Amino acid sequence: MQINLNTTWQSILSDEIQKHYFQELMETVDEEYKNHTCYPSKELIFAAFNYCNFRDVKVVIIGQDPYHGKGEANGLCFSVNDGVRIPPSLRNIFREMSEDLETIFMPTSGNLEAWAKQGVLLLNASLTVREDNANSHKHLKWNLFTDAVIQKISEEKEHVVFLLWGNFAHKKGLKIDRTKHLVLESGHPSPMSANQGKWFGNKHFSKTNAYLKSNNLEPIKWL
C-alpha cells in the first residue's frame, strides 16, 4: 500500500516506516481494504499528518479510532466530513469550547480541518477501522506506529500541548516529557463520561492558548 505521508513526516519517521512491523501493518491494512469496507478512504489514512506538518505541530489531540459509519471519517480524530451529522462527542467538545471561550458557537460542520491546518495534530491511535465495527483494527500494530509518533514529537519538539481525553488517551501519553510540554488531561467528551462530570469545565481550549502565548507561539483559532 502506498504510504502518502508528507515530506516533513517522512523525514522524521523514516526509520519507523522501514521497520518490519510497519511493512507488515501496511500489507495487512491493504488486505483489509480489499476484503472489507474500511474507513477512512485509503487516501485519507494519513490525513492527520498531511494537514499538519511536523514543524508546525503545536497541539496534539489523541483519539482512539476513526468513526466507522459510511461517509463519516476523514482521517482526523473526532472530525467528520462536511454534511455528516455532528457526533455526540464532538458536540460536547464544541459545547465545552464555547463555554470555555465565553462565546456562542453554533457549528454547522464537524470538519476539524481548520484546526489541523493551524498545527493541531488530530491523531487516532488506530488510523483505520472496519465499517460498523468500532476498534476492529485495534489488534493491528497501529499502536506501535502512533506511539512512535508521540515519542518523536515529545523528544524533538518543545512547548507542545497534548490534550488527553479519557483513560485510553491518558495511557497513550504516559511517556510524554512533561518538563518541556504541557499535558492536559480530563475525562472523555463522550456523553457517558461528560454526563458524569468528567469533561465539562476542563477549560482545555483557553489553557492551551494561554500556554502557547506564554511561549511566543500563535494561539489556535478554535472557532
PyMOL commands that set and color helices and strands:
alter all, ss='L'
color gray80, all
select helices_A, chain A and resi 7-12+14-17+20-35+42-44+47-50+54-56+88-100+113-116+142-156+167-172+191-194+204-214
alter helices_A, ss='H'
color red, helices_A
select strands_A, chain A and resi 38-39+59-63+120-124+129-130+161-165+182-186
alter strands_A, ss='S'
color yellow, strands_A
deselect
rebuild
show_as cartoon
